């Protein structure tokens, strides 16, 4: 019975983080000037917070639901948008969830966020070379030319800003998610 209550409470928290992510997705959107088909939004912040609070699986679950709703329910880019968003956001969520679960310190949180941003940039370069060229019918050479001027800066800004916002906000709201006022271990 107690496990069932815990599962229900956790599910409710994941649903809440999904809803917050979707609200942010709808309310705050900025097209990337060099490529307006790329859009910055802070919707990943609640997803990253979920990964910090509950782990990589929960972070991926919220990512999956948000990406599905965005791609197919909010006029997103369909399967293309779903795949690209899921991969980009999921990478950071997994890095956060795996690294922070092992050692819950401020230093580890910073390392996890930075690792997620770097891996996201690298993977999204590869994804754009293959997926964007097929989906948008753009030659790989044209996509490759966009990597240093459009794709890398966009992913750096989006993942970087969302990681910074997450770092600033997580400990302020983690007590609400955990039902207490937990704090990060102090570094020595």
Buried (B, 14 or more C-beta within 10 A) or exposed (E): EEEEEEEEEBEEBBEBBBBBBBEBBEEEEEEBEEBEEBBBBBBBBBBBBBBBBBBBEBBBBBBBBBBBBBBBEEEBBEEBBBBBBBBBBBBBBBBBBBBBBEEBBBEBBEBBBBBBBBBBBEBBBEBBBEBBBEBEEBEEEEBBEBBEEBBBBBBBBBBBBBBEBBBEBBBEEBEEBEEEEEEBEEEE
